[in-house]
Amino acid sequence: MSKTCCNFLGLRSNSLPPFFSSTGNSHFLRASSALNLPSATSRPFDRWIRSSLRRRVVLGGFVGVSLWMNNNNMSGNLGGKSFIASARQTNPSPVEQALNKVDWPENFPFKEEDFQRFDESSDLTFYEAPRFVTHIDDPAIAALTKYYSKVLPQSDTPGVSILDMCSSWVSHYPAGYKQERIVGMGMNEEELKRNSVLTEYIVQDLNVNPKLPFEDNSFQVITNVVSVDYLTKPLEVFKEMNRILKPGGLALMSFSNRCFFTKAISIWTSTGDADHALIVGSYFHYAGGFEPPQAVDISPNPGRSDPMFVVYSRKLPMA
């Protein structure tokens, strides 16, 4: 990242961002909103949108994507507000509306630079030391666990296989949850060893090798908790997800507004919650073979605790 970009973001080029927040011992930044950008109501709209677009360009994106996302976002009357991460839920939630009637461009609208990161050093090095902490707060965890209890196959269902992608020492499944096969794929072996819900695990850097080491039609469910924002080759990964899911299989991508800022992709750190739903939805759409993606807002205490969102889709049944 250039010195100009660092200065614009208020960063020093030789240090990590100074505006980190913490959960346990993990230093997470609240995406977009942590930069304390003024809201659209606190200054003239034209000035606000110009600075938002400038920020997209500085971070490596291009204005066309931002405008497309803005035009397709929610009901269309929120203007540039979508560029600011919002932890305060409205009714209906903008996140839940983000994937309604999307006019998808013919081709994947993001470019290589949208998946660049502040820190392009080895992810294996970054995740070398185990972090036995949680990356979202307790209410958000409880909300995700409650959601899982409603959508995951009933515990101990014969023949069910689940892949927890980008897994760690905890998967946030319901207490006592079991299946014949629950595979964890993550970056740190010590963390994966500690995860009691897993029946097996694999250490793999998906940003180096997005090929999933499983047979076709292997899993009924794939989960991913607060990690989709780190994927630098998301289309390759989502195509692989489609390949290994059984027909009708469910993929659940959950996220909040926290992240390791230096490792999250540019397009994520420069946009807000509803845009994040649109980004993840685009991965499903352009990977092919999935039903139209949908988004749900399961935030437990809007404005008072970490928000929690899920974008999900199912693999199309075989013809």
C-alpha positions as a Markdown table, in Angstrom:
| # | Residue | x | y | z |
|---|---|---|---|---|
| 1 | Met | 0.0 | 0.0 | 0.0 |
| 2 | Ser | 1.4 | 3.4 | -0.9 |
| 3 | Lys | 2.3 | 6.1 | 1.5 |
| 4 | Thr | -0.4 | 8.2 | 0.1 |
| 5 | Cys | -3.0 | 5.6 | 0.8 |
| 6 | Cys | -1.7 | 5.1 | 4.3 |
| 7 | Asn | -1.9 | 8.8 | 5.0 |
| 8 | Phe | -5.4 | 8.9 | 3.6 |
| 9 | Leu | -6.5 | 6.2 | 6.0 |
| 10 | Gly | -4.7 | 7.7 | 8.9 |
| 11 | Leu | -2.2 | 4.9 | 9.0 |
| 12 | Arg | 1.6 | 4.8 | 9.3 |
| 13 | Ser | 3.1 | 2.7 | 6.5 |
| 14 | Asn | 5.4 | 0.9 | 8.9 |
| 15 | Ser | 2.8 | -0.1 | 11.5 |
| 16 | Leu | -0.6 | -1.7 | 11.9 |
| 17 | Pro | -3.7 | 0.5 | 11.9 |
| 18 | Pro | -4.0 | 2.4 | 15.2 |
| 19 | Phe | -7.7 | 2.0 | 15.5 |
| 20 | Phe | -8.0 | -1.6 | 16.4 |
| 21 | Ser | -10.7 | -2.9 | 18.8 |
| 22 | Ser | -10.2 | -6.1 | 20.8 |
| 23 | Thr | -12.2 | -9.2 | 21.5 |
| 24 | Gly | -10.1 | -11.2 | 23.9 |
| 25 | Asn | -6.6 | -11.1 | 22.6 |
| 26 | Ser | -7.5 | -10.8 | 18.9 |
| 27 | His | -7.2 | -7.3 | 17.4 |
| 28 | Phe | -10.1 | -6.8 | 15.1 |
| 29 | Leu | -11.2 | -3.7 | 13.3 |
| 30 | Arg | -14.8 | -2.9 | 12.7 |
| 31 | Ala | -15.0 | -2.7 | 8.9 |
| 32 | Ser | -15.6 | 0.7 | 7.5 |
| 33 | Ser | -17.4 | 2.1 | 10.5 |
| 34 | Ala | -14.2 | 1.9 | 12.6 |
| 35 | Leu | -12.7 | 4.6 | 10.4 |
| 36 | Asn | -15.4 | 7.0 | 11.9 |
| 37 | Leu | -16.4 | 8.3 | 8.5 |
| 38 | Pro | -19.2 | 10.9 | 8.8 |
| 39 | Ser | -22.6 | 9.7 | 7.9 |
| 40 | Ala | -24.6 | 11.0 | 4.9 |
| 41 | Thr | -26.7 | 13.1 | 7.2 |
| 42 | Ser | -23.8 | 14.8 | 8.9 |
| 43 | Arg | -22.5 | 16.6 | 5.8 |
| 44 | Pro | -23.6 | 17.4 | 2.2 |
| 45 | Phe | -24.3 | 14.3 | 0.2 |
| 46 | Asp | -22.2 | 15.3 | -2.8 |
| 47 | Arg | -19.1 | 15.7 | -0.6 |
| 48 | Trp | -19.8 | 12.5 | 1.2 |
| 49 | Ile | -20.2 | 10.4 | -1.9 |
| 50 | Arg | -17.1 | 11.9 | -3.5 |
| 51 | Ser | -15.0 | 11.0 | -0.5 |
| 52 | Ser | -16.5 | 7.5 | -0.4 |
| 53 | Leu | -15.7 | 6.9 | -4.1 |
| 54 | Arg | -12.2 | 8.3 | -3.6 |
| 55 | Arg | -11.7 | 5.9 | -0.7 |
| 56 | Arg | -12.7 | 3.0 | -3.0 |
| 57 | Val | -10.2 | 4.1 | -5.6 |
| 58 | Val | -7.4 | 4.6 | -3.0 |
| 59 | Leu | -8.0 | 1.1 | -1.6 |
| 60 | Gly | -7.6 | -0.5 | -5.0 |
| 61 | Gly | -11.1 | -0.8 | -6.2 |
| 62 | Phe | -12.7 | 1.0 | -9.1 |
| 63 | Val | -15.7 | 3.4 | -9.1 |
| 64 | Gly | -17.8 | 1.3 | -11.5 |
| 65 | Val | -18.2 | -1.5 | -8.9 |
| 66 | Ser | -19.1 | 1.0 | -6.2 |
| 67 | Leu | -21.7 | 2.6 | -8.4 |
| 68 | Trp | -23.1 | -0.8 | -9.4 |
| 69 | Met | -23.3 | -1.9 | -5.8 |
| 70 | Asn | -24.9 | 1.4 | -4.8 |
| 71 | Asn | -27.5 | 1.2 | -7.6 |
| 72 | Asn | -28.4 | -2.4 | -6.7 |
| 73 | Asn | -28.3 | -2.0 | -3.0 |
| 74 | Met | -31.6 | -2.4 | -1.0 |
| 75 | Ser | -34.6 | -0.5 | -2.2 |
| 76 | Gly | -32.5 | 2.2 | -3.9 |
| 77 | Asn | -33.3 | 5.1 | -1.6 |
| 78 | Leu | -30.4 | 4.8 | 0.8 |
| 79 | Gly | -28.0 | 6.5 | -1.6 |
| 80 | Gly | -24.4 | 6.5 | -0.4 |
| 81 | Lys | -25.2 | 5.3 | 3.1 |
| 82 | Ser | -24.4 | 1.8 | 2.1 |
| 83 | Phe | -20.7 | 2.6 | 2.0 |
| 84 | Ile | -20.6 | 3.1 | 5.8 |
| 85 | Ala | -20.7 | -0.1 | 7.9 |
| 86 | Ser | -23.8 | 0.0 | 10.0 |
| 87 | Ala | -24.2 | -1.8 | 13.3 |
| 88 | Arg | -27.7 | -0.4 | 13.8 |
| 89 | Gln | -30.5 | -2.5 | 12.4 |
| 90 | Thr | -33.5 | -0.9 | 10.6 |
| 91 | Asn | -36.7 | -2.6 | 9.8 |
| 92 | Pro | -36.6 | -4.1 | 7.3 |
| 93 | Ser | -32.8 | -4.7 | 7.5 |
| 94 | Pro | -30.8 | -3.2 | 4.5 |
| 95 | Val | -28.7 | -6.4 | 4.6 |
| 96 | Glu | -31.8 | -8.6 | 4.1 |
| 97 | Gln | -32.9 | -6.4 | 1.2 |
| 98 | Ala | -29.4 | -6.3 | -0.4 |
| 99 | Leu | -29.9 | -9.4 | -2.5 |
| 100 | Asn | -33.5 | -8.7 | -3.6 |
| 101 | Lys | -33.9 | -8.4 | -7.3 |
| 102 | Val | -30.2 | -7.8 | -8.0 |
| 103 | Asp | -29.5 | -6.8 | -11.6 |
| 104 | Trp | -26.2 | -8.8 | -11.9 |
| 105 | Pro | -23.8 | -7.6 | -14.6 |
| 106 | Glu | -23.0 | -10.2 | -17.2 |
| 107 | Asn | -19.5 | -10.6 | -16.0 |
| 108 | Phe | -18.0 | -10.7 | -12.5 |
| 109 | Pro | -17.7 | -7.0 | -11.7 |
| 110 | Phe | -14.6 | -7.1 | -9.4 |
| 111 | Lys | -11.0 | -6.8 | -10.5 |
| 112 | Glu | -7.8 | -8.3 | -9.1 |
| 113 | Glu | -7.0 | -5.2 | -7.2 |
| 114 | Asp | -10.3 | -5.5 | -5.2 |
| 115 | Phe | -8.8 | -8.6 | -3.6 |
| 116 | Gln | -5.5 | -7.0 | -2.6 |
| 117 | Arg | -4.8 | -6.5 | 1.1 |
| 118 | Phe | -2.8 | -4.1 | 3.3 |
| 119 | Asp | -0.6 | -7.0 | 4.3 |
| 120 | Glu | 0.3 | -9.4 | 1.5 |
| 121 | Ser | 2.8 | -11.4 | 3.5 |
| 122 | Ser | 2.3 | -15.1 | 4.0 |
| 123 | Asp | -1.0 | -16.0 | 5.7 |
| 124 | Leu | 0.7 | -19.1 | 7.2 |
| 125 | Thr | 3.0 | -16.8 | 9.0 |
| 126 | Phe | 0.2 | -14.5 | 10.1 |
| 127 | Tyr | -1.8 | -17.5 | 11.5 |
| 128 | Glu | 1.2 | -19.4 | 12.8 |
| 129 | Ala | 0.5 | -18.6 | 16.5 |
| 130 | Pro | -2.8 | -20.0 | 17.8 |
| 131 | Arg | -5.4 | -17.6 | 18.9 |
| 132 | Phe | -7.7 | -19.2 | 21.4 |
| 133 | Val | -10.1 | -16.3 | 21.4 |
| 134 | Thr | -13.4 | -15.4 | 19.8 |
| 135 | His | -13.6 | -12.8 | 17.1 |
| 136 | Ile | -17.2 | -11.7 | 17.7 |
| 137 | Asp | -18.8 | -10.9 | 21.1 |
| 138 | Asp | -21.0 | -13.2 | 23.1 |
| 139 | Pro | -24.4 | -12.0 | 21.9 |
| 140 | Ala | -23.3 | -12.4 | 18.3 |
| 141 | Ile | -22.0 | -15.9 | 19.0 |
| 142 | Ala | -25.3 | -16.8 | 20.7 |
| 143 | Ala | -27.3 | -15.5 | 17.8 |
| 144 | Leu | -25.2 | -17.5 | 15.3 |
| 145 | Thr | -25.5 | -20.7 | 17.4 |
| 146 | Lys | -29.3 | -20.2 | 17.7 |
| 147 | Tyr | -29.5 | -19.7 | 13.9 |
| 148 | Tyr | -27.4 | -22.9 | 13.4 |
| 149 | Ser | -29.8 | -24.8 | 15.6 |
| 150 | Lys | -32.6 | -24.0 | 13.2 |
| 151 | Val | -30.9 | -24.6 | 9.8 |
| 152 | Leu | -28.3 | -27.4 | 10.4 |
| 153 | Pro | -29.4 | -31.0 | 10.1 |
| 154 | Gln | -30.5 | -32.4 | 13.4 |
| 155 | Ser | -27.6 | -33.7 | 15.5 |
| 156 | Asp | -26.7 | -37.3 | 14.9 |
| 157 | Thr | -28.5 | -37.6 | 11.6 |
| 158 | Pro | -27.2 | -40.7 | 9.8 |
| 159 | Gly | -25.0 | -40.0 | 6.8 |
| 160 | Val | -24.6 | -36.2 | 7.3 |
| 161 | Ser | -21.2 | -34.6 | 6.5 |
| 162 | Ile | -20.4 | -31.0 | 7.2 |
| 163 | Leu | -17.4 | -28.9 | 6.2 |
| 164 | Asp | -16.5 | -26.0 | 8.5 |
| 165 | Met | -14.4 | -23.9 | 6.2 |
| 166 | Cys | -11.8 | -21.4 | 7.7 |
| 167 | Ser | -12.4 | -23.2 | 11.0 |
| 168 | Ser | -10.5 | -22.7 | 14.3 |
| 169 | Trp | -10.8 | -23.9 | 17.9 |
| 170 | Val | -14.6 | -23.3 | 18.0 |
| 171 | Ser | -17.3 | -23.6 | 15.3 |
| 172 | His | -20.2 | -22.1 | 17.2 |
| 173 | Tyr | -22.5 | -25.1 | 16.5 |
| 174 | Pro | -25.1 | -25.9 | 19.1 |
| 175 | Ala | -23.8 | -27.5 | 22.3 |
| 176 | Gly | -23.4 | -31.2 | 22.0 |
| 177 | Tyr | -23.9 | -31.1 | 18.2 |
| 178 | Lys | -22.6 | -34.2 | 16.5 |
| 179 | Gln | -22.6 | -35.7 | 13.0 |
| 180 | Glu | -20.9 | -38.7 | 11.5 |
| 181 | Arg | -18.4 | -36.4 | 9.7 |
| 182 | Ile | -17.6 | -32.8 | 10.5 |
| 183 | Val | -14.4 | -31.6 | 8.8 |
| 184 | Gly | -12.6 | -28.5 | 9.9 |
| 185 | Met | -10.4 | -26.7 | 7.4 |
| 186 | Gly | -8.3 | -23.9 | 8.8 |
| 187 | Met | -4.9 | -22.3 | 9.0 |
| 188 | Asn | -3.7 | -23.3 | 12.5 |
| 189 | Glu | -3.4 | -27.0 | 13.5 |
| 190 | Glu | -3.3 | -26.3 | 17.3 |
| 191 | Glu | -6.6 | -24.4 | 17.0 |
| 192 | Leu | -8.2 | -27.2 | 14.9 |
| 193 | Lys | -7.0 | -29.9 | 17.4 |
| 194 | Arg | -8.8 | -28.0 | 20.2 |
| 195 | Asn | -12.2 | -28.0 | 18.3 |
| 196 | Ser | -14.2 | -30.8 | 19.9 |
| 197 | Val | -17.0 | -30.8 | 17.3 |
| 198 | Leu | -14.7 | -31.8 | 14.5 |
| 199 | Thr | -14.2 | -35.5 | 13.5 |
| 200 | Glu | -11.2 | -34.6 | 11.3 |
| 201 | Tyr | -9.3 | -31.5 | 10.2 |
| 202 | Ile | -7.1 | -30.2 | 7.4 |
| 203 | Val | -4.7 | -27.3 | 7.4 |
| 204 | Gln | -4.8 | -25.5 | 4.1 |
| 205 | Asp | -4.3 | -21.9 | 2.9 |
| 206 | Leu | -7.2 | -21.3 | 0.5 |
| 207 | Asn | -5.5 | -18.1 | -0.8 |
| 208 | Val | -2.6 | -20.3 | -2.1 |
| 209 | Asn | -4.6 | -23.4 | -3.0 |
| 210 | Pro | -8.3 | -22.9 | -3.4 |
| 211 | Lys | -8.8 | -26.6 | -4.6 |
| 212 | Leu | -10.8 | -28.4 | -1.9 |
| 213 | Pro | -9.4 | -31.9 | -1.3 |
| 214 | Phe | -12.7 | -33.7 | -1.3 |
| 215 | Glu | -14.7 | -35.8 | -3.7 |
| 216 | Asp | -17.6 | -34.4 | -5.7 |
| 217 | Asn | -20.9 | -34.3 | -3.8 |
| 218 | Ser | -19.4 | -35.0 | -0.4 |
| 219 | Phe | -21.1 | -32.6 | 2.0 |
| 220 | Gln | -24.6 | -31.6 | 2.9 |
| 221 | Val | -23.5 | -28.3 | 4.5 |
| 222 | Ile | -20.6 | -25.9 | 4.4 |
| 223 | Thr | -20.2 | -23.3 | 7.1 |
| 224 | Asn | -17.8 | -20.3 | 7.2 |
| 225 | Val | -17.8 | -17.9 | 10.2 |
| 226 | Val | -16.4 | -14.4 | 9.9 |
| 227 | Ser | -13.7 | -15.4 | 7.3 |
| 228 | Val | -15.2 | -14.9 | 3.9 |
| 229 | Asp | -13.7 | -11.4 | 3.8 |
| 230 | Tyr | -10.2 | -12.9 | 3.8 |
| 231 | Leu | -10.6 | -14.9 | 0.6 |
| 232 | Thr | -8.5 | -13.5 | -2.3 |
| 233 | Lys | -9.7 | -16.1 | -4.8 |
| 234 | Pro | -13.4 | -16.3 | -3.8 |
| 235 | Leu | -14.7 | -17.5 | -7.2 |
| 236 | Glu | -12.4 | -20.5 | -7.3 |
| 237 | Val | -13.3 | -21.3 | -3.7 |
| 238 | Phe | -17.1 | -21.0 | -4.3 |
| 239 | Lys | -16.8 | -23.1 | -7.5 |
| 240 | Glu | -15.1 | -25.8 | -5.4 |
| 241 | Met | -17.8 | -25.5 | -2.7 |
| 242 | Asn | -20.4 | -26.1 | -5.4 |
| 243 | Arg | -18.5 | -29.2 | -6.6 |
| 244 | Ile | -18.2 | -30.8 | -3.2 |
| 245 | Leu | -21.7 | -30.1 | -2.0 |
| 246 | Lys | -24.4 | -32.7 | -2.6 |
| 247 | Pro | -27.3 | -31.5 | -4.8 |
| 248 | Gly | -29.5 | -29.3 | -2.6 |
| 249 | Gly | -26.6 | -28.9 | -0.2 |
| 250 | Leu | -26.5 | -25.7 | 1.9 |
| 251 | Ala | -23.6 | -23.1 | 2.1 |
| 252 | Leu | -23.8 | -20.6 | 5.0 |
| 253 | Met | -21.4 | -17.6 | 5.0 |
| 254 | Ser | -21.7 | -15.6 | 8.2 |
| 255 | Phe | -20.0 | -12.3 | 8.9 |
| 256 | Ser | -20.0 | -9.3 | 11.2 |
| 257 | Asn | -18.3 | -6.0 | 10.9 |
| 258 | Arg | -15.1 | -7.0 | 12.5 |
| 259 | Cys | -12.0 | -8.2 | 10.8 |
| 260 | Phe | -8.2 | -8.4 | 10.8 |
| 261 | Phe | -8.0 | -5.2 | 8.7 |
| 262 | Thr | -4.6 | -5.9 | 7.3 |
| 263 | Lys | -5.7 | -9.3 | 6.0 |
| 264 | Ala | -9.2 | -8.5 | 4.7 |
| 265 | Ile | -9.6 | -7.7 | 1.0 |
| 266 | Ser | -9.8 | -4.2 | -0.2 |
| 267 | Ile | -13.4 | -4.4 | -1.5 |
| 268 | Trp | -14.5 | -5.5 | 2.0 |
| 269 | Thr | -12.7 | -2.9 | 4.1 |
| 270 | Ser | -14.0 | -0.1 | 2.0 |
| 271 | Thr | -17.7 | -1.0 | 2.0 |
| 272 | Gly | -20.4 | -1.6 | 4.6 |
| 273 | Asp | -22.7 | -4.3 | 5.8 |
| 274 | Ala | -25.3 | -4.4 | 3.0 |
| 275 | Asp | -22.5 | -4.2 | 0.4 |
| 276 | His | -20.8 | -7.1 | 2.1 |
| 277 | Ala | -24.0 | -9.2 | 1.6 |
| 278 | Leu | -24.0 | -8.1 | -2.1 |
| 279 | Ile | -20.3 | -9.1 | -2.4 |
| 280 | Val | -20.8 | -12.6 | -0.9 |
| 281 | Gly | -24.0 | -13.0 | -3.0 |
| 282 | Ser | -21.9 | -12.2 | -6.1 |
| 283 | Tyr | -19.6 | -15.1 | -5.3 |
| 284 | Phe | -22.5 | -17.5 | -5.3 |
| 285 | His | -24.0 | -16.0 | -8.4 |
| 286 | Tyr | -20.8 | -16.0 | -10.5 |
| 287 | Ala | -19.5 | -19.3 | -9.3 |
| 288 | Gly | -22.6 | -20.9 | -10.9 |
| 289 | Gly | -24.6 | -23.9 | -9.9 |
| 290 | Phe | -26.3 | -22.2 | -6.9 |
| 291 | Glu | -29.8 | -21.0 | -6.2 |
| 292 | Pro | -30.2 | -17.2 | -6.0 |
| 293 | Pro | -28.4 | -16.2 | -2.7 |
| 294 | Gln | -30.3 | -14.8 | 0.2 |
| 295 | Ala | -29.3 | -12.7 | 3.2 |
| 296 | Val | -30.5 | -12.7 | 6.8 |
| 297 | Asp | -29.8 | -10.3 | 9.6 |
| 298 | Ile | -29.5 | -12.1 | 12.9 |
| 299 | Ser | -28.0 | -9.2 | 14.8 |
| 300 | Pro | -29.1 | -9.7 | 18.4 |
| 301 | Asn | -28.8 | -6.2 | 19.8 |
| 302 | Pro | -28.6 | -3.7 | 16.9 |
| 303 | Gly | -26.3 | -0.8 | 17.9 |
| 304 | Arg | -25.3 | -2.3 | 21.2 |
| 305 | Ser | -23.4 | -5.5 | 20.3 |
| 306 | Asp | -21.7 | -6.9 | 17.3 |
| 307 | Pro | -24.0 | -7.3 | 14.3 |
| 308 | Met | -24.3 | -10.7 | 12.7 |
| 309 | Phe | -25.3 | -11.6 | 9.1 |
| 310 | Val | -25.6 | -14.7 | 7.0 |
| 311 | Val | -25.6 | -15.0 | 3.2 |
| 312 | Tyr | -26.6 | -18.5 | 2.1 |
| 313 | Ser | -27.5 | -20.5 | -0.9 |
| 314 | Arg | -28.1 | -24.1 | -2.0 |
| 315 | Lys | -26.5 | -26.1 | -4.7 |
| 316 | Leu | -29.0 | -26.6 | -7.6 |
| 317 | Pro | -30.5 | -30.0 | -7.8 |
| 318 | Met | -29.2 | -32.2 | -10.6 |
| 319 | Ala | -31.3 | -32.1 | -13.7 |
